[in-house]
Amino acid sequence: MTYRIQRLKVSENKRFLVQEDETPFFWLADTAWELFHRLNREDAELYLRNRAERRFSVIQAVGLAEHEGLTTGNAYGRFPLKKNEQGQYDPLLPDIDGDYSYWDHVDYIVDQAAALGLYIAFLPTWGDKYNLMWGKGPEIFNSDNARPYGQWLGERYKDRDNVIWVLGGDRPQHTREHFDIICSMAKGLREGDGGANLMTFHPPGGQSSSLHMHNEPWLAFNMIQSGHHEWVRTNFEKVAADYNREPIKPVVDGEPCYEDHPINFKAENGYFDAADVRKAAYNAVFAGAFGHTYGHHSIWSMTTEPDTYFIMTWKDAILRPGAEQMSHLRSLIESRPFLTRIPDQSLIADNYSGANRMTATRGENYAMIYSPNGIPFRVVMGKIRGTSVKASWYDPRNGAWADAGVYANDGEVEYQPPTSGRDGDWILVLDGIE
């Protein structure tokens, strides 16, 4: 059974995503790359319900998964592809035999997501299947088979309104063949689903889809992977760069630092925590992103046997505070009209640098300023409508509001956040009063 859920499209102003009836859509995604490959039906339902309860709206998952997705079976021992006469896994031979194939299981999860109001950002394959570099591979795609594989996949899911196609898969394009594979697969997906579903590209760490794909006609919006290297979050720079590109396209950070991920991939450096993922989220959205993707290191991998690199099971990880706190970001943005929201760093007088750098966004009659460490700052007034403004503090840890007074809407006003230091981030919200 397929479940009716409104398809997504790009907003008229090209900055956001909206549903078919023009209802604003806030992309709050979770990274579950191994969802199709590793979880059985019961665990998949547990995971999806947990994410729906936490107000996630998108789940990012991969058809041909990274962790030996071709060479090891799913939870039911089924493989996505058959081997050809040369003994190679063949994208033109999807294994759909039997009562409950690998792809039947994918169908089930996509449909269960739709029943819960969740969209699937669906990667047809992880990038190691066309550019190994690191990972397991094997490389199986070329410009000849990428198109019919995309066509088959697009045809299979053309009636699933909750699918968003995501090409790429964390690998760069080094050769002409790599570019041909991506564009051929995109063409095949379009032929298969008739152009019904949005499409983007998941780049390698520290890059954006805009580097090579911005002008591709199939690219509906840009996706950044700000990644897991930097301790100090600077993803706002990447978001701002894409926000200012022409032609205008929406932008989202589709893979920032994961909660409990080793910093710079080294356990001896410690692990990113909830404060880190909050900073990445508010910095990106206030710099102009139309939403944000959260991730947890043990969830994308669906870890069941922890070690120093994946430090907990995925069932423990779905209860981590960073994920819970993402719902407060969505609630804040949806509390004000956001299809006219723009980034505006001129709201901040004398911004700080490095870890203390702040970001700001505003609508016609409201403004929001994110202070990552609770350092006092001055706001340039007069940027929104109203002779005066009502100021409030919004706590990104619990979604609580606190009154901060009423001020004239001119000149500069200094604000002192309620607390400071690490885990002392706050959002100042100003609402114009006529």
C-alpha positions in Angstrom: 0.0 0.0 0.0 1.2 3.5 -0.8 0.3 6.4 1.4 -0.7 9.8 0.2 1.7 12.6 1.1 2.2 15.9 -0.7 5.1 16.0 -3.1 7.6 18.8 -2.6 8.6 21.5 -5.0 10.8 24.6 -4.9 9.1 27.8 -3.7 8.3 30.6 -6.0 11.2 32.7 -4.7 13.6 29.8 -5.2 14.8 29.9 -1.6 12.7 27.2 0.1 10.8 24.0 -0.4 7.0 23.9 -0.2 4.4 21.2 -0.5 2.1 21.0 -3.5 -0.5 23.3 -1.9 2.3 25.9 -1.2 2.5 25.0 2.5 6.0 25.9 3.8 8.2 22.8 4.3 11.0 22.8 6.9 13.6 20.2 6.0 14.7 18.6 9.3 16.5 15.4 8.2 18.2 12.5 10.0 21.1 10.6 8.4 20.2 6.9 8.2 22.4 5.8 5.4 22.2 2.0 6.3 18.5 2.0 7.0 17.5 -0.2 4.1 20.5 -2.5 4.3 20.7 -3.2 8.1 17.3 -2.9 9.8 14.5 -5.5 9.7 10.8 -4.3 9.5 10.3 -4.1 13.3 13.5 -2.1 13.9 12.8 0.2 10.9 9.4 0.9 12.3 10.9 1.7 15.8 13.4 4.0 14.2 10.9 5.8 12.0 8.4 6.3 14.8 11.2 7.7 17.0 12.1 10.3 14.3 8.5 11.2 13.6 7.9 11.8 17.3 11.0 14.2 17.3 9.5 16.1 14.4 12.0 15.1 11.8 10.6 15.5 8.3 13.2 13.7 6.1 15.2 10.5 6.4 18.4 10.2 4.3 19.0 6.6 3.2 20.9 4.7 0.5 19.8 2.0 -1.9 23.2 0.4 -2.5 24.7 1.1 0.9 28.3 1.9 1.9 28.9 -0.9 4.4 29.3 -3.8 2.0 25.9 -3.1 0.6 26.4 -5.2 -2.4 28.3 -8.1 -0.9 26.4 -8.7 2.3 22.6 -9.3 2.6 20.1 -7.2 4.3 18.3 -8.2 7.6 16.6 -11.0 5.6 19.7 -12.2 3.7 18.6 -10.5 0.5 20.9 -8.7 -1.9 20.0 -5.7 -4.1 21.7 -7.0 -7.3 22.4 -10.2 -9.0 25.7 -11.1 -10.6 26.2 -11.1 -14.4 28.0 -13.7 -16.5 31.3 -12.1 -15.6 30.5 -12.7 -11.9 30.1 -9.0 -11.2 27.2 -7.4 -9.3 25.2 -5.7 -12.1 23.0 -2.6 -11.8 21.0 -3.9 -14.7 20.1 -7.1 -12.7 18.2 -5.9 -9.6 17.2 -8.9 -7.5 13.4 -8.7 -7.3 12.7 -12.5 -7.2 10.8 -14.2 -4.4 8.2 -13.1 -1.9 10.2 -10.4 -0.1 13.1 -9.2 -2.1 15.7 -6.5 -1.0 13.6 -4.0 -3.0 10.4 -5.1 -1.5 11.9 -4.3 1.9 13.0 -0.8 0.6 9.4 -0.3 -0.6 8.1 -1.2 2.8 10.3 1.3 4.6 9.5 4.1 2.2 5.8 3.4 2.7 6.1 3.3 6.4 7.9 6.6 6.3 5.1 8.1 4.3 2.5 6.8 6.7 4.3 8.8 9.4 4.6 11.9 7.3 8.3 11.4 6.6 10.1 12.0 3.3 13.0 9.8 2.1 16.0 11.5 0.7 16.9 8.5 -1.4 20.5 7.9 -2.7 20.4 5.4 -5.5 23.9 4.3 -4.6 26.8 5.3 -2.3 29.7 6.9 -4.2 32.1 4.0 -3.7 30.2 2.1 -6.3 31.5 4.4 -9.0 34.6 6.0 -7.4 36.1 3.7 -4.8 38.8 5.9 -3.2 38.0 4.5 0.3 35.3 2.1 1.4 34.5 -1.4 0.1 32.9 -0.9 -3.4 33.1 -2.6 -5.7 32.9 -0.1 -8.6 30.0 -1.3 -10.7 28.7 1.8 -12.5 29.7 3.3 -15.8 28.0 5.8 -18.1 26.2 3.0 -20.0 24.5 1.2 -17.0 23.9 4.3 -14.8 21.0 5.6 -17.0 19.0 2.3 -17.1 19.5 1.7 -13.4 18.2 5.2 -12.7 15.3 4.6 -15.1 14.4 1.4 -13.3 14.6 3.1 -9.9 12.6 6.1 -11.0 9.9 3.9 -12.5 9.7 1.8 -9.3 9.2 4.8 -7.1 7.4 7.3 -9.4 4.1 6.9 -7.4 5.8 7.4 -4.0 5.2 11.1 -3.3 7.7 11.1 -0.4 10.8 10.4 -2.4 13.6 13.0 -3.0 16.5 11.7 -5.2 20.0 12.4 -4.0 22.8 11.6 -6.4 26.5 11.4 -5.5 27.2 9.7 -2.2 30.3 11.3 -0.5 32.7 10.9 -3.4 34.3 13.5 -5.7 34.2 13.5 -9.5 37.7 12.9 -10.7 37.2 11.9 -14.3 34.9 12.6 -17.2 33.4 9.1 -16.6 32.4 10.1 -13.0 30.5 13.1 -14.3 28.9 11.0 -17.1 27.7 8.5 -14.5 26.0 11.1 -12.3 24.3 12.9 -15.2 23.3 9.6 -16.9 21.8 8.4 -13.7 19.9 11.7 -13.2 18.6 11.4 -16.8 17.4 7.9 -16.1 15.7 8.9 -12.9 13.9 11.6 -14.8 12.8 9.2 -17.5 11.6 6.8 -14.9 9.6 9.1 -12.7 8.6 11.7 -15.3 10.3 14.4 -13.3 7.9 14.0 -10.4 10.5 14.0 -7.6 13.0 16.7 -6.6 16.7 15.8 -7.1 20.0 17.0 -5.5 23.6 15.8 -5.0 25.4 14.7 -1.9 29.1 15.8 -2.2 32.2 14.8 -0.3 33.3 16.4 2.9 33.9 20.2 2.9 32.2 20.6 -0.5 28.9 21.6 -2.0 26.9 20.2 -4.9 27.3 23.7 -6.4 31.0 23.0 -7.1 30.3 21.0 -10.2 26.5 20.6 -10.4 24.9 24.0 -9.7 23.9 24.6 -13.4 22.7 21.1 -14.0 18.9 21.4 -14.9 18.1 18.4 -12.7 19.6 19.9 -9.6 16.6 21.4 -7.7 18.6 22.5 -4.7 22.2 22.5 -3.4 23.4 20.2 -0.7 26.5 20.8 1.4 28.5 18.4 3.4 30.3 20.6 5.9 31.6 17.4 7.4 33.3 16.1 10.5 36.8 17.7 10.4 36.4 21.2 11.9 35.9 21.7 15.6 34.7 25.3 15.0 31.6 25.3 12.9 32.0 27.5 9.7 29.3 25.9 7.6 27.6 29.4 7.5 30.3 30.4 5.0 29.4 27.5 2.6 25.7 28.2 3.0 26.1 31.9 2.3 28.2 31.2 -0.8 25.5 29.0 -2.2 22.8 31.4 -1.2 24.4 34.1 -3.3 24.9 32.0 -6.4 23.0 32.4 -9.6 20.7 31.0 -10.8 19.1 31.1 -7.3 18.6 27.6 -5.8 17.7 26.6 -2.2 20.6 25.2 -0.1 20.8 22.9 2.9 23.7 21.4 4.9 23.0 17.7 4.3 25.9 16.4 6.4 27.3 18.5 9.2 29.2 17.1 12.2 27.4 14.1 13.6 26.7 13.8 17.3 29.2 11.5 19.0 31.4 11.4 15.9 35.2 11.4 16.6 36.4 14.9 15.9 38.4 14.8 12.6 37.8 11.1 12.6 40.1 10.4 15.5 38.7 9.1 18.8 41.7 10.6 20.7 40.3 14.1 19.8 37.1 13.4 21.6 33.6 13.5 20.1 31.2 16.1 18.8 28.3 16.7 21.2 24.8 18.3 21.3 26.3 21.8 21.5 28.3 21.2 18.3 25.3 19.9 16.3 23.2 22.9 17.6 25.8 25.3 16.4 26.0 23.7 13.0 22.2 23.8 12.7 21.5 27.4 13.7 24.5 28.7 11.8 23.3 27.0 8.6 19.7 28.0 8.9 20.4 31.6 9.9 22.9 31.9 7.0 20.1 31.1 4.5 19.6 27.3 4.5 16.0 26.2 4.0 16.4 23.5 6.7 19.0 21.3 8.2 20.2 17.7 8.5 21.1 16.1 11.8 23.2 13.0 12.1 24.5 10.6 14.7 27.5 8.5 14.1 25.9 5.3 15.4 22.6 5.9 13.5 23.9 6.4 10.0 25.8 3.1 10.4 23.0 1.4 12.4 25.7 0.2 14.9 24.9 -2.8 17.1 28.4 -3.5 18.5 30.0 -0.3 19.9 33.7 0.4 20.0 35.8 3.6 20.4 34.8 4.8 16.9 31.0 4.0 17.1 30.5 4.5 20.8 27.0 3.3 21.3 24.2 1.2 19.6 21.8 2.9 17.3 18.9 2.2 19.7 20.7 4.1 22.4 21.7 6.9 19.9 18.1 7.7 18.8 17.6 9.0 22.4 20.6 11.4 22.4 19.9 15.0 23.3 21.1 16.6 20.0 18.4 14.9 18.1 15.7 15.9 20.6 16.9 19.5 20.4 16.6 19.7 16.6 12.8 19.9 17.1 13.3 23.2 18.8 15.0 24.6 15.7 12.0 23.6 13.6 9.5 25.0 16.1 11.4 28.3 16.2 11.5 28.7 12.4 7.9 27.6 12.0 6.8 30.1 14.7 7.2 33.0 12.3 6.5 33.4 8.5 9.5 31.9 6.9 9.0 32.0 3.1 10.1 35.6 3.2 12.9 35.0 5.7 16.4 36.2 4.6 19.8 36.0 6.2 21.0 39.4 7.3 24.3 39.6 9.2 24.1 43.4 9.2 21.8 43.0 12.2 25.0 42.3 14.3 27.2 45.2 15.1 30.9 44.2 15.3 30.5 40.5 15.0 33.0 38.2 16.7 35.2 35.7 14.9 36.0 32.0 15.2 34.0 30.0 17.7 32.1 33.2 18.9 30.9 34.2 15.4 27.2 34.9 15.4 24.6 34.5 12.6 21.3 36.4 12.0 18.2 36.1 10.0 15.0 38.1 9.7 11.6 38.4 8.1 9.6 41.6 7.6 8.7 42.1 11.2 11.0 39.8 13.2 14.6 39.0 13.6 16.6 36.2 15.1 20.3 36.3 16.2 22.2 33.2 17.3 24.9 33.6 19.9 26.9 30.3 20.1 28.6 31.0 23.4 26.4 33.6 25.2 28.8 36.5 24.7 27.2 40.0 24.9 26.5 41.6 21.6 25.0 44.7 20.0 22.1 44.6 17.6 21.6 47.2 14.8 18.0 48.2 15.1 15.6 49.4 12.4 16.0 46.4 10.2 12.4 45.2 10.7 9.0 46.9 10.8 7.8 48.6 14.0 8.5 51.6 16.1 9.6 49.4 18.9 10.5 45.7 19.3 9.7 43.0 21.9 12.8 41.0 22.7 12.8 37.4 23.8 15.4 34.7 24.5 14.9 31.3 23.0 16.6 28.4 24.6 17.8 25.9 21.9 18.2 23.1 24.5 14.6 22.9 25.6 12.6 25.3 23.4 11.7 27.6 26.4 11.0 31.3 25.9 12.0 34.2 28.3 11.0 37.8 28.1 13.9 40.2 27.4 12.1 43.6 27.4 10.8 46.2 24.9 13.2 48.5 23.1 13.0 51.4 20.6 13.6 50.2 17.1 16.5 52.5 16.3 20.2 52.9 17.0 22.1 50.0 18.6 21.0 47.9 21.6 23.3 45.6 23.6 22.0 42.3 24.8 23.4 39.9 27.4 22.3 36.3 26.9 21.1 34.5 30.1 24.1 32.2 30.4 27.5 32.0 28.6 30.3 29.5 27.9 30.2 26.1 26.2 26.6 24.9 26.1 25.5 28.5 26.6 24.2 29.3 23.2 21.0 31.4 22.9 18.8 32.9 20.2 17.6 36.5 20.6 14.2 37.0 18.9 12.9 40.5 18.1 9.3 41.1 17.1 8.3 44.4 15.7 5.6 46.4 17.4 3.7 49.0 15.3 
